[in-house]
Amino acid sequence: MKRWSLFLVLMLLLAACGGEAAEPVAEPAESNDGGQTAVVEQQDNIPPTPLPTVTPVPPPVITEEEALAVVEDGGEEEAAPAAPAPVIPWPADQFGYGIQIHGNATVGDPIPVMDSVKNQLGLQWVKIQIQWFLVRPDAETEQWFFYDGVIDEANNAGLNVMLSVVSAPPYLRSAGNHIGPPDDYQQMAIFLDELITRYDGKIAAIEVWNEQNLDREWQTANGVSPEDYVRFLEIANNAIKAADPNIIVITGAMAPTGGGDGIAWLDDFAWLDRALAAGMLDHADCLGAHHNGYNIPPDVAFDQTGGLAEAGTAVFRGPFDNPHHSWSFFTTLDTYADKIQAIDPNMKICVTEFGWASSEGYDEWPQGFEFARDNTLDEQAAFLVQAYNQMRDSGDVWLTFAFNYDFGNKGSGPTDDPVPYSIVDLNGVPRPAFGAIASMEKRP
C-alpha cells in the first residue's frame, strides 16, 4: 500500500507541474470610485491581443524522500503570511504619514479605501472623525455601525487609526444642539471609555475635539474659553489613559484665524497663549494643529506673500492685500512650535488637517473658498508633497494628516467645502495629488 501511495503522489505532483496551462481569466479593473468596481469591456472593432507563445517547462525531478514527506505531512499548504499590524504605541522618534478619510461606514466600501491608503499611497495612518451624536442620538440608542466597518478595515490593512471626537448629543447639552461639548464634562469621559472598550487595541491616537476656538464647534455659555477647554481636556485625557495608556492624546486643533471677541471666535495665537497658561500641555502628548493653505505655498511666511508672482493675479486677495499670520502654513506651524517648546522642549505638533483646495475641472466652488480657483491641480499636488517634507524636516511635527482622500466622490458636489481638497475627483478618479503622494519618499 505504501508503494502505491507513493506512486499516486508522484503522478499527481508531476501532473500539477507539467499539465496544460490554464486559460486566462478576465478580472475587473481596480478603481478608486469609493468601492464601485469598473468592468473593462472589449471595445468594438479592436481584435483581441493574441496570447503569447508559452514554452512548456519540464516537470521537476521529485525524489522518493520528497514524495514521502508530502504523504507524511498530509500535503498541507504552507501557512499564509500574517496580515500587517498597526504600530501601537507609535514611536516618539518616528514621523507619521497620514490622511483623513470620509470615515462613515455607511458611505462606500472601506476595504478598497484602506487598501489604497496603505498599498497605493504608502501611508501609515488614517484620520476618522467620530460624531458622538450619531453614535448616541439619545440615552438609550447606540449606533456604532456608522464606524465599525471603517475602524475594523483600517486595522485589517495595518493602518494606525486616529479618531477625532466631536459633537456631543443634544440630550447632553442645555442648548439642545450638537454644536459643542456636553454640559457635564464627565459625560465625555464615559463616552471615551465606551469608545476605547469597543475598539480595544484598534485606536492609536485620539484628538480631543476640533477647532474649539470657533463657536461653530465649541458653543457654550462661556464662549470659546481656552480655560474651559483645558478642564475638558484634563478629564478626557484621564479617561483615555485609564482605558489604554498606549493611545496618543492630541489636543483639539485650533482654526487659524484673526481677531475675535472670545465668545464667537478667538485668534488662534491668543487662544493658544491662554490655554498654555492654563496648563494644557500637562494633559496631552501632542499639540493638535490645522492649516489649509489657501493660495500660497507651504514655505511662504505671511509677510512674504508680496514677492509671489500670484500677488498680481490671484482671485482671492486675502494673503496679498491683508497680510496676517493665519494665511500662512509656515508661519502658523513655526509659531506654534516656538510657543509649546518654550514650555516643553520635547513637545511636538500633530497636524491633524492640512491641504490645498483646487476647483480646476469644476464649474463651481464652495462659497467663501474662492482661493480654490487660484490653485491648479498640479499646484495642489506639489504643495501637499512639499508640506509633508517640510514638516518632516522641521523636527517639530510628529503626525500628519492630509485633508483629504475621498470626500471628492462622497461629498454632495463641487460646492461642498471638503470636495475641492480631495485627492480624488467627483467620480473617484485620482487627481494629480494622488500620484504625487504615492510616489513621494516616506522617511521615518
C-alpha positions as a LaTeX table, in Angstrom:
\begin{tabular}{lrrr}
\hline
Residue & $x$ (\AA) & $y$ (\AA) & $z$ (\AA) \\
\hline
Met1 & 0.00 & 0.00 & 0.00 \\
Lys2 & 2.81 & 2.40 & 0.79 \\
Arg3 & 4.40 & 1.96 & $-2.67$ \\
Trp4 & 1.03 & 2.52 & $-4.39$ \\
Ser5 & 0.54 & 5.71 & $-2.32$ \\
Leu6 & 3.97 & 6.91 & $-3.31$ \\
Phe7 & 3.23 & 6.18 & $-6.99$ \\
Leu8 & $-0.03$ & 8.15 & $-6.83$ \\
Val9 & 1.64 & 11.12 & $-5.13$ \\
Leu10 & 4.37 & 11.17 & $-7.77$ \\
Met11 & 1.81 & 11.09 & $-10.57$ \\
Leu12 & $-0.25$ & 13.88 & $-9.02$ \\
Leu13 & 2.74 & 16.11 & $-8.44$ \\
Leu14 & 4.04 & 15.56 & $-11.97$ \\
Ala15 & 0.62 & 16.29 & $-13.44$ \\
Ala16 & 0.36 & 19.52 & $-11.43$ \\
Cys17 & 3.76 & 20.73 & $-12.60$ \\
Gly18 & 3.63 & 19.63 & $-16.24$ \\
Gly19 & $-0.05$ & 19.91 & $-17.14$ \\
Glu20 & $-1.61$ & 22.27 & $-19.69$ \\
Ala21 & $-1.61$ & 25.98 & $-18.92$ \\
Ala22 & $-4.91$ & 27.30 & $-17.54$ \\
Glu23 & $-6.82$ & 29.70 & $-19.72$ \\
Pro24 & $-6.50$ & 33.34 & $-18.61$ \\
Val25 & $-9.42$ & 34.74 & $-16.64$ \\
Ala26 & $-10.51$ & 38.35 & $-17.16$ \\
Glu27 & $-10.56$ & 40.37 & $-13.93$ \\
Pro28 & $-12.34$ & 43.62 & $-13.15$ \\
Ala29 & $-10.08$ & 46.66 & $-13.21$ \\
Glu30 & $-9.30$ & 48.18 & $-9.83$ \\
Ser31 & $-10.73$ & 51.64 & $-9.35$ \\
Asn32 & $-10.84$ & 54.44 & $-6.82$ \\
Asp33 & $-14.53$ & 55.15 & $-7.08$ \\
Gly34 & $-15.44$ & 54.60 & $-3.44$ \\
Gly35 & $-15.92$ & 50.87 & $-3.76$ \\
Gln36 & $-17.70$ & 50.59 & $-7.12$ \\
Thr37 & $-15.61$ & 48.38 & $-9.37$ \\
Ala38 & $-15.43$ & 49.30 & $-13.05$ \\
Val39 & $-15.59$ & 46.42 & $-15.52$ \\
Val40 & $-13.34$ & 46.73 & $-18.56$ \\
Glu41 & $-15.18$ & 45.59 & $-21.73$ \\
Gln42 & $-13.77$ & 44.64 & $-25.13$ \\
Gln43 & $-14.09$ & 47.64 & $-27.45$ \\
Asp44 & $-15.80$ & 47.12 & $-30.80$ \\
Asn45 & $-13.66$ & 46.60 & $-33.92$ \\
Ile46 & $-10.47$ & 46.04 & $-31.94$ \\
Pro47 & $-9.12$ & 42.49 & $-32.39$ \\
Pro48 & $-8.18$ & 40.70 & $-29.18$ \\
Thr49 & $-4.49$ & 40.67 & $-28.33$ \\
Pro50 & $-3.06$ & 37.23 & $-29.18$ \\
Leu51 & $-1.80$ & 35.22 & $-26.25$ \\
Pro52 & 1.99 & 34.90 & $-26.12$ \\
Thr53 & 3.56 & 31.58 & $-27.09$ \\
Val54 & 4.37 & 29.62 & $-23.96$ \\
Thr55 & 7.28 & 27.18 & $-23.95$ \\
Pro56 & 6.37 & 24.22 & $-21.73$ \\
Val57 & 8.54 & 23.89 & $-18.67$ \\
Pro58 & 9.70 & 20.33 & $-17.92$ \\
Pro59 & 8.45 & 18.93 & $-14.63$ \\
Pro60 & 10.92 & 18.97 & $-11.76$ \\
Val61 & 12.63 & 15.81 & $-10.58$ \\
Ile62 & 10.97 & 14.66 & $-7.36$ \\
Thr63 & 12.87 & 12.28 & $-5.13$ \\
Glu64 & 11.27 & 9.50 & $-3.15$ \\
Glu65 & 12.13 & 11.28 & 0.08 \\
Glu66 & 10.29 & 14.43 & $-1.05$ \\
Ala67 & 7.24 & 12.44 & $-2.07$ \\
Leu68 & 7.17 & 10.58 & 1.24 \\
Ala69 & 7.36 & 13.90 & 3.09 \\
Val70 & 4.21 & 15.02 & 1.26 \\
Val71 & 2.45 & 11.82 & 2.34 \\
Glu72 & 3.55 & 12.17 & 5.95 \\
Asp73 & 2.55 & 15.83 & 6.40 \\
Gly74 & $-0.81$ & 15.28 & 4.70 \\
Gly75 & 0.05 & 17.62 & 1.81 \\
Glu76 & $-0.87$ & 20.71 & 3.84 \\
Glu77 & $-0.15$ & 24.06 & 2.25 \\
Glu78 & 2.29 & 26.47 & 3.81 \\
Ala79 & 0.63 & 28.95 & 6.15 \\
Ala80 & $-0.15$ & 32.37 & 4.64 \\
Pro81 & 1.95 & 35.27 & 5.95 \\
Ala82 & 0.45 & 37.20 & 8.84 \\
Ala83 & $-1.53$ & 40.33 & 7.98 \\
Pro84 & 0.21 & 43.65 & 8.69 \\
Ala85 & $-0.48$ & 45.14 & 12.09 \\
Pro86 & $-0.74$ & 48.77 & 13.23 \\
Val87 & 2.25 & 50.10 & 15.18 \\
Ile88 & 0.92 & 50.80 & 18.68 \\
Pro89 & 2.34 & 52.64 & 20.53 \\
Trp90 & 3.76 & 54.78 & 17.76 \\
Pro91 & 7.48 & 55.53 & 18.34 \\
Ala92 & 8.19 & 59.01 & 19.64 \\
Asp93 & 11.05 & 59.44 & 17.17 \\
Gln94 & 9.17 & 58.46 & 14.01 \\
Phe95 & 7.34 & 60.83 & 11.69 \\
Gly96 & 3.86 & 59.56 & 10.83 \\
Tyr97 & 2.38 & 59.97 & 7.34 \\
Gly98 & $-1.42$ & 60.01 & 7.28 \\
Ile99 & $-4.54$ & 61.22 & 5.52 \\
Gln100 & $-8.15$ & 61.87 & 6.51 \\
Ile101 & $-10.79$ & 59.59 & 5.01 \\
His102 & $-14.55$ & 60.05 & 4.86 \\
Gly103 & $-14.94$ & 57.74 & 7.83 \\
Asn104 & $-18.63$ & 56.84 & 7.70 \\
Ala105 & $-19.02$ & 53.10 & 7.12 \\
Thr106 & $-22.45$ & 53.58 & 5.54 \\
Val107 & $-20.94$ & 55.52 & 2.62 \\
Gly108 & $-18.88$ & 53.45 & 0.19 \\
Asp109 & $-16.77$ & 50.37 & 0.84 \\
Pro110 & $-13.96$ & 50.79 & 3.39 \\
Ile111 & $-11.95$ & 47.79 & 2.14 \\
Pro112 & $-10.63$ & 49.32 & $-1.13$ \\
Val113 & $-10.16$ & 52.67 & 0.63 \\
Met114 & $-7.85$ & 51.17 & 3.26 \\
Asp115 & $-6.05$ & 49.04 & 0.70 \\
Ser116 & $-5.44$ & 52.14 & $-1.41$ \\
Val117 & $-4.19$ & 54.26 & 1.50 \\
Lys118 & $-1.81$ & 51.51 & 2.63 \\
Asn119 & $-0.63$ & 49.95 & $-0.61$ \\
Gln120 & $-1.04$ & 52.68 & $-3.23$ \\
Leu121 & $-0.43$ & 55.89 & $-1.28$ \\
Gly122 & 2.03 & 54.15 & 1.05 \\
Leu123 & 0.77 & 55.94 & 4.17 \\
Gln124 & 0.71 & 54.63 & 7.75 \\
Trp125 & $-2.17$ & 56.50 & 9.40 \\
Val126 & $-5.79$ & 57.39 & 8.75 \\
Lys127 & $-7.88$ & 60.02 & 10.50 \\
Ile128 & $-11.55$ & 59.29 & 11.13 \\
Gln129 & $-13.87$ & 61.85 & 12.71 \\
Ile130 & $-16.33$ & 60.38 & 15.21 \\
Gln131 & $-19.55$ & 62.34 & 15.50 \\
Trp132 & $-20.67$ & 61.48 & 19.01 \\
Phe133 & $-24.29$ & 62.45 & 18.38 \\
Leu134 & $-24.51$ & 59.87 & 15.55 \\
Val135 & $-23.42$ & 57.08 & 17.87 \\
Arg136 & $-25.62$ & 58.25 & 20.76 \\
Pro137 & $-28.64$ & 60.13 & 19.38 \\
Asp138 & $-30.36$ & 59.58 & 22.75 \\
Ala139 & $-29.60$ & 57.95 & 26.08 \\
Glu140 & $-30.93$ & 54.54 & 25.05 \\
Thr141 & $-29.69$ & 54.19 & 21.44 \\
Glu142 & $-26.28$ & 53.03 & 20.23 \\
Gln143 & $-25.34$ & 53.31 & 16.54 \\
Trp144 & $-21.74$ & 52.14 & 16.35 \\
Phe145 & $-22.41$ & 50.73 & 12.88 \\
Phe146 & $-21.51$ & 54.14 & 11.47 \\
Tyr147 & $-17.86$ & 53.46 & 12.31 \\
Asp148 & $-17.37$ & 49.74 & 12.99 \\
Gly149 & $-16.51$ & 48.72 & 9.45 \\
Val150 & $-14.13$ & 51.61 & 8.81 \\
Ile151 & $-12.12$ & 51.10 & 12.01 \\
Asp152 & $-12.01$ & 47.32 & 11.56 \\
Glu153 & $-10.83$ & 47.54 & 7.96 \\
Ala154 & $-8.18$ & 50.14 & 8.79 \\
Asn155 & $-6.75$ & 47.72 & 11.33 \\
Asn156 & $-7.03$ & 44.81 & 8.91 \\
Ala157 & $-4.92$ & 46.83 & 6.46 \\
Gly158 & $-2.29$ & 47.53 & 9.12 \\
Leu159 & $-3.08$ & 51.24 & 9.35 \\
Asn160 & $-2.87$ & 53.22 & 12.57 \\
Val161 & $-6.16$ & 54.92 & 13.41 \\
Met162 & $-6.51$ & 58.44 & 14.80 \\
Leu163 & $-10.03$ & 59.32 & 15.95 \\
Ser164 & $-11.20$ & 62.92 & 16.22 \\
Val165 & $-14.15$ & 63.00 & 18.62 \\
Val166 & $-16.63$ & 65.88 & 18.19 \\
Ser167 & $-20.25$ & 66.99 & 18.63 \\
Ala168 & $-21.92$ & 65.94 & 21.86 \\
Pro169 & $-25.53$ & 64.70 & 21.55 \\
Pro170 & $-28.25$ & 67.32 & 22.03 \\
Tyr171 & $-29.70$ & 65.49 & 25.05 \\
Leu172 & $-26.41$ & 66.21 & 26.90 \\
Arg173 & $-26.49$ & 69.94 & 26.13 \\
Ser174 & $-28.81$ & 72.60 & 27.51 \\
Ala175 & $-28.54$ & 74.37 & 24.15 \\
Gly176 & $-30.36$ & 71.41 & 22.60 \\
Asn177 & $-28.00$ & 71.08 & 19.63 \\
His178 & $-24.78$ & 69.15 & 18.91 \\
Ile179 & $-22.52$ & 72.17 & 18.40 \\
Gly180 & $-20.22$ & 71.82 & 21.36 \\
Pro181 & $-19.21$ & 69.76 & 24.39 \\
Pro182 & $-21.62$ & 68.22 & 26.92 \\
Asp183 & $-22.69$ & 70.42 & 29.82 \\
Asp184 & $-21.21$ & 67.82 & 32.18 \\
Tyr185 & $-17.66$ & 67.12 & 31.03 \\
Gln186 & $-17.72$ & 63.73 & 32.78 \\
Gln187 & $-20.05$ & 62.56 & 30.02 \\
Met188 & $-17.09$ & 62.83 & 27.65 \\
Ala189 & $-15.10$ & 60.52 & 29.92 \\
Ile190 & $-17.94$ & 57.97 & 29.88 \\
Phe191 & $-18.18$ & 58.06 & 26.08 \\
Leu192 & $-14.42$ & 57.75 & 25.62 \\
Asp193 & $-14.37$ & 54.70 & 27.86 \\
Glu194 & $-17.16$ & 53.11 & 25.77 \\
Leu195 & $-15.32$ & 54.00 & 22.57 \\
Ile196 & $-11.99$ & 52.53 & 23.64 \\
Thr197 & $-13.63$ & 49.41 & 25.09 \\
Arg198 & $-15.48$ & 48.76 & 21.84 \\
Tyr199 & $-12.38$ & 49.23 & 19.69 \\
Asp200 & $-9.95$ & 47.71 & 22.15 \\
Gly201 & $-6.41$ & 47.77 & 20.75 \\
Lys202 & $-7.54$ & 49.35 & 17.48 \\
Ile203 & $-7.07$ & 53.04 & 18.32 \\
Ala204 & $-3.60$ & 54.56 & 18.12 \\
Ala205 & $-4.47$ & 58.21 & 18.82 \\
Ile206 & $-7.43$ & 60.38 & 19.83 \\
Glu207 & $-7.83$ & 64.08 & 19.08 \\
Val208 & $-9.94$ & 65.67 & 21.80 \\
Trp209 & $-12.37$ & 67.91 & 19.92 \\
Asn210 & $-11.89$ & 70.14 & 16.89 \\
Glu211 & $-11.31$ & 73.88 & 16.29 \\
Gln212 & $-12.58$ & 74.82 & 19.73 \\
Asn213 & $-11.57$ & 78.46 & 19.20 \\
Leu214 & $-14.70$ & 78.81 & 16.99 \\
Asp215 & $-18.26$ & 78.69 & 18.32 \\
Arg216 & $-19.37$ & 76.63 & 15.31 \\
Glu217 & $-17.51$ & 73.80 & 17.11 \\
Trp218 & $-17.47$ & 74.94 & 20.77 \\
Gln219 & $-20.74$ & 76.70 & 21.55 \\
Thr220 & $-21.08$ & 77.23 & 25.32 \\
Ala221 & $-22.38$ & 79.81 & 27.78 \\
Asn222 & $-18.79$ & 80.94 & 28.38 \\
Gly223 & $-17.94$ & 81.25 & 24.71 \\
Val224 & $-14.74$ & 79.77 & 23.26 \\
Ser225 & $-12.95$ & 79.80 & 26.61 \\
Pro226 & $-9.45$ & 78.24 & 26.49 \\
Glu227 & $-9.60$ & 77.68 & 30.25 \\
Asp228 & $-12.83$ & 75.67 & 29.93 \\
Tyr229 & $-11.29$ & 73.59 & 27.19 \\
Val230 & $-8.25$ & 72.73 & 29.32 \\
Arg231 & $-10.55$ & 71.43 & 32.08 \\
Phe232 & $-12.39$ & 69.39 & 29.45 \\
Leu233 & $-9.10$ & 68.06 & 28.05 \\
Glu234 & $-7.89$ & 67.02 & 31.51 \\
Ile235 & $-10.99$ & 64.88 & 32.07 \\
Ala236 & $-10.71$ & 63.37 & 28.58 \\
Asn237 & $-7.01$ & 62.63 & 28.93 \\
Asn238 & $-7.51$ & 60.90 & 32.28 \\
Ala239 & $-10.25$ & 58.71 & 30.78 \\
Ile240 & $-8.18$ & 57.78 & 27.73 \\
Lys241 & $-5.03$ & 56.90 & 29.67 \\
Ala242 & $-7.01$ & 54.87 & 32.20 \\
Ala243 & $-8.59$ & 52.84 & 29.40 \\
Asp244 & $-5.44$ & 52.45 & 27.26 \\
Pro245 & $-2.18$ & 54.22 & 28.15 \\
Asn246 & $-0.75$ & 53.47 & 24.68 \\
Ile247 & $-3.18$ & 55.85 & 22.95 \\
Ile248 & $-1.64$ & 59.19 & 21.93 \\
Val249 & $-3.73$ & 62.09 & 23.24 \\
Ile250 & $-3.81$ & 65.09 & 20.88 \\
Thr251 & $-5.28$ & 68.46 & 21.82 \\
Gly252 & $-8.12$ & 69.67 & 19.64 \\
Ala253 & $-6.66$ & 71.61 & 16.73 \\
Met254 & $-7.26$ & 75.34 & 16.55 \\
Ala255 & $-8.59$ & 77.03 & 13.43 \\
Pro256 & $-6.11$ & 79.63 & 12.16 \\
Thr257 & $-7.98$ & 82.92 & 12.34 \\
Gly258 & $-7.57$ & 86.51 & 13.35 \\
Gly259 & $-9.25$ & 88.82 & 15.85 \\
Gly260 & $-12.28$ & 87.56 & 17.71 \\
Asp261 & $-14.25$ & 88.57 & 20.79 \\
Gly262 & $-13.57$ & 85.42 & 22.81 \\
Ile263 & $-17.23$ & 84.45 & 22.56 \\
Ala264 & $-17.83$ & 83.59 & 18.90 \\
Trp265 & $-14.19$ & 83.09 & 17.97 \\
Leu266 & $-10.67$ & 83.92 & 19.09 \\
Asp267 & $-7.36$ & 84.39 & 17.27 \\
Asp268 & $-5.56$ & 81.03 & 17.40 \\
Phe269 & $-2.31$ & 82.52 & 18.73 \\
Ala270 & $-4.18$ & 84.32 & 21.52 \\
Trp271 & $-6.26$ & 81.22 & 22.29 \\
Leu272 & $-3.11$ & 79.07 & 22.47 \\
Asp273 & $-1.34$ & 81.50 & 24.82 \\
Arg274 & $-4.22$ & 81.32 & 27.29 \\
Ala275 & $-4.54$ & 77.53 & 27.01 \\
Leu276 & $-0.82$ & 77.08 & 27.62 \\
Ala277 & $-1.01$ & 79.36 & 30.67 \\
Ala278 & $-3.85$ & 77.15 & 31.97 \\
Gly279 & $-1.62$ & 74.05 & 31.74 \\
Met280 & $-2.87$ & 72.43 & 28.53 \\
Leu281 & 0.37 & 70.58 & 27.81 \\
Asp282 & 0.07 & 68.70 & 31.12 \\
His283 & $-2.89$ & 66.79 & 29.68 \\
Ala284 & $-1.76$ & 65.76 & 26.19 \\
Asp285 & 1.02 & 64.04 & 24.27 \\
Cys286 & 0.88 & 66.29 & 21.21 \\
Leu287 & $-0.46$ & 69.70 & 20.16 \\
Gly288 & $-3.19$ & 69.43 & 17.51 \\
Ala289 & $-2.96$ & 71.86 & 14.60 \\
His290 & $-4.85$ & 72.61 & 11.38 \\
His291 & $-3.88$ & 74.60 & 8.34 \\
Asn292 & $-5.42$ & 74.61 & 4.90 \\
Gly293 & $-3.05$ & 76.64 & 2.82 \\
Tyr294 & $-5.33$ & 79.00 & 0.90 \\
Asn295 & $-3.49$ & 80.04 & $-2.27$ \\
Ile296 & 0.14 & 80.35 & $-1.17$ \\
Pro297 & 2.85 & 77.66 & $-0.98$ \\
Pro298 & 3.67 & 75.97 & 2.34 \\
Asp299 & 7.09 & 77.59 & 2.75 \\
Val300 & 5.99 & 81.23 & 2.41 \\
Ala301 & 5.69 & 83.34 & 5.57 \\
Phe302 & 2.68 & 85.62 & 5.92 \\
Asp303 & 4.79 & 88.76 & 5.40 \\
Gln304 & 6.48 & 87.44 & 2.25 \\
Thr305 & 3.42 & 86.96 & 0.05 \\
Gly306 & 4.01 & 90.21 & $-1.83$ \\
Gly307 & 7.02 & 88.64 & $-3.51$ \\
Leu308 & 4.98 & 85.89 & $-5.15$ \\
Ala309 & 4.03 & 86.14 & $-8.81$ \\
Glu310 & 0.46 & 85.31 & $-7.76$ \\
Ala311 & 0.29 & 88.60 & $-5.84$ \\
Gly312 & $-0.74$ & 90.32 & $-9.06$ \\
Thr313 & $-3.04$ & 87.67 & $-10.48$ \\
Ala314 & $-4.79$ & 85.88 & $-7.62$ \\
Val315 & $-8.58$ & 85.93 & $-7.49$ \\
Phe316 & $-8.56$ & 85.53 & $-3.71$ \\
Arg317 & $-6.78$ & 88.58 & $-2.29$ \\
Gly318 & $-6.56$ & 87.88 & 1.44 \\
Pro319 & $-2.89$ & 86.85 & 1.77 \\
Phe320 & $-1.77$ & 89.63 & $-0.56$ \\
Asp321 & $-3.91$ & 92.62 & 0.39 \\
Asn322 & $-4.36$ & 91.82 & 4.10 \\
Pro323 & $-1.24$ & 90.03 & 5.36 \\
His324 & $-1.93$ & 88.06 & 8.54 \\
His325 & $-0.29$ & 85.08 & 10.20 \\
Ser326 & $-3.36$ & 82.89 & 9.73 \\
Trp327 & $-2.91$ & 82.79 & 5.93 \\
Ser328 & 0.49 & 81.12 & 6.16 \\
Phe329 & 1.09 & 77.39 & 6.73 \\
Phe330 & 4.74 & 78.11 & 7.54 \\
Thr331 & 4.13 & 80.97 & 9.99 \\
Thr332 & 1.33 & 79.16 & 11.80 \\
Leu333 & 3.21 & 75.92 & 12.48 \\
Asp334 & 6.53 & 77.63 & 13.19 \\
Thr335 & 4.90 & 79.90 & 15.78 \\
Tyr336 & 3.00 & 77.04 & 17.41 \\
Ala337 & 6.28 & 75.14 & 17.78 \\
Asp338 & 8.02 & 78.12 & 19.38 \\
Lys339 & 5.18 & 78.60 & 21.88 \\
Ile340 & 4.92 & 74.99 & 23.06 \\
Gln341 & 8.64 & 74.27 & 23.11 \\
Ala342 & 9.23 & 77.30 & 25.31 \\
Ile343 & 7.30 & 75.32 & 27.93 \\
Asp344 & 8.23 & 71.73 & 26.99 \\
Pro345 & 11.20 & 71.39 & 24.61 \\
Asn346 & 10.15 & 67.82 & 23.75 \\
Met347 & 6.54 & 68.59 & 22.82 \\
Lys348 & 5.68 & 68.20 & 19.14 \\
Ile349 & 2.79 & 69.11 & 16.85 \\
Cys350 & 0.31 & 66.68 & 15.31 \\
Val351 & $-1.03$ & 68.33 & 12.16 \\
Thr352 & $-4.42$ & 66.66 & 12.02 \\
Glu353 & $-5.60$ & 68.55 & 8.92 \\
Phe354 & $-3.67$ & 70.26 & 6.15 \\
Gly355 & $-4.39$ & 70.70 & 2.48 \\
Trp356 & $-4.86$ & 72.91 & $-0.56$ \\
Ala357 & $-8.16$ & 73.21 & $-2.39$ \\
Ser358 & $-8.36$ & 73.25 & $-6.18$ \\
Ser359 & $-11.53$ & 73.74 & $-8.21$ \\
Glu360 & $-9.78$ & 73.08 & $-11.50$ \\
Gly361 & $-12.05$ & 70.91 & $-13.65$ \\
Tyr362 & $-15.21$ & 72.04 & $-11.82$ \\
Asp363 & $-17.63$ & 74.76 & $-12.86$ \\
Glu364 & $-18.42$ & 75.66 & $-9.22$ \\
Trp365 & $-16.68$ & 76.02 & $-5.89$ \\
Pro366 & $-17.80$ & 76.47 & $-2.27$ \\
Gln367 & $-18.90$ & 79.97 & $-1.31$ \\
Gly368 & $-16.10$ & 81.71 & 0.56 \\
Phe369 & $-13.49$ & 79.31 & $-0.86$ \\
Glu370 & $-12.53$ & 81.41 & $-3.88$ \\
Phe371 & $-8.87$ & 80.61 & $-3.23$ \\
Ala372 & $-9.62$ & 77.16 & $-4.71$ \\
Arg373 & $-9.85$ & 78.91 & $-8.09$ \\
Asp374 & $-6.24$ & 80.08 & $-7.80$ \\
Asn375 & $-4.71$ & 76.63 & $-7.19$ \\
Thr376 & $-4.20$ & 74.35 & $-10.17$ \\
Leu377 & $-4.32$ & 70.58 & $-9.69$ \\
Asp378 & $-0.57$ & 70.43 & $-10.22$ \\
Glu379 & $-0.05$ & 73.09 & $-7.56$ \\
Gln380 & $-2.27$ & 71.14 & $-5.16$ \\
Ala381 & $-0.07$ & 68.08 & $-5.72$ \\
Ala382 & 3.19 & 69.99 & $-5.36$ \\
Phe383 & 2.10 & 71.86 & $-2.22$ \\
Leu384 & 0.96 & 68.68 & $-0.45$ \\
Val385 & 4.25 & 66.87 & $-1.06$ \\
Gln386 & 6.23 & 69.96 & $-0.14$ \\
Ala387 & 4.26 & 70.29 & 3.11 \\
Tyr388 & 4.84 & 66.65 & 4.09 \\
Asn389 & 8.58 & 67.07 & 3.52 \\
Gln390 & 8.71 & 70.44 & 5.22 \\
Met391 & 7.03 & 69.11 & 8.36 \\
Arg392 & 9.24 & 66.04 & 8.40 \\
Asp393 & 12.43 & 68.10 & 8.06 \\
Ser394 & 11.39 & 70.65 & 10.70 \\
Gly395 & 11.68 & 68.17 & 13.56 \\
Asp396 & 8.68 & 69.89 & 15.17 \\
Val397 & 5.93 & 67.60 & 13.82 \\
Trp398 & 5.11 & 64.04 & 14.93 \\
Leu399 & 1.99 & 63.01 & 12.98 \\
Thr400 & 0.42 & 64.47 & 9.82 \\
Phe401 & $-2.95$ & 64.02 & 8.11 \\
Ala402 & $-3.60$ & 65.47 & 4.67 \\
Phe403 & $-7.14$ & 66.67 & 4.01 \\
Asn404 & $-8.46$ & 64.65 & 2.31 \\
Tyr405 & $-8.61$ & 61.30 & 0.47 \\
Asp406 & $-12.20$ & 60.53 & $-0.58$ \\
Phe407 & $-14.59$ & 63.39 & 0.10 \\
Gly408 & $-14.41$ & 64.16 & $-3.63$ \\
Asn409 & $-16.69$ & 61.30 & $-4.61$ \\
Lys410 & $-18.52$ & 61.08 & $-1.27$ \\
Gly411 & $-19.50$ & 64.72 & $-0.86$ \\
Ser412 & $-22.50$ & 66.50 & $-2.33$ \\
Gly413 & $-20.72$ & 68.10 & $-5.27$ \\
Pro414 & $-18.14$ & 70.79 & $-6.05$ \\
Thr415 & $-19.80$ & 73.36 & $-3.77$ \\
Asp416 & $-19.35$ & 71.07 & $-0.74$ \\
Asp417 & $-16.44$ & 72.51 & 1.31 \\
Pro418 & $-14.24$ & 69.36 & 1.53 \\
Val419 & $-14.63$ & 68.35 & $-2.13$ \\
Pro420 & $-12.01$ & 70.64 & $-3.76$ \\
Tyr421 & $-9.45$ & 69.49 & $-1.16$ \\
Ser422 & $-9.88$ & 65.83 & $-2.12$ \\
Ile423 & $-7.15$ & 63.91 & $-3.98$ \\
Val424 & $-9.85$ & 62.11 & $-5.99$ \\
Asp425 & $-12.48$ & 63.80 & $-8.14$ \\
Leu426 & $-16.28$ & 63.58 & $-8.16$ \\
Asn427 & $-16.10$ & 60.16 & $-9.83$ \\
Gly428 & $-13.38$ & 58.80 & $-7.57$ \\
Val429 & $-10.71$ & 59.21 & $-10.26$ \\
Pro430 & $-7.29$ & 60.15 & $-8.80$ \\
Arg431 & $-6.23$ & 63.75 & $-9.21$ \\
Pro432 & $-2.51$ & 64.54 & $-9.69$ \\
Ala433 & $-2.07$ & 64.84 & $-5.91$ \\
Phe434 & $-2.86$ & 61.13 & $-5.56$ \\
Gly435 & 0.08 & 60.10 & $-7.71$ \\
Ala436 & 2.35 & 62.70 & $-6.13$ \\
Ile437 & 1.72 & 61.37 & $-2.62$ \\
Ala438 & 2.02 & 57.77 & $-3.81$ \\
Ser439 & 5.45 & 58.39 & $-5.34$ \\
Met440 & 6.70 & 60.63 & $-2.51$ \\
Glu441 & 9.55 & 59.25 & $-0.42$ \\
Lys442 & 8.40 & 58.42 & 3.10 \\
Arg443 & 11.19 & 58.85 & 5.64 \\
Pro444 & 10.80 & 57.83 & 9.31 \\
\hline
\end{tabular}
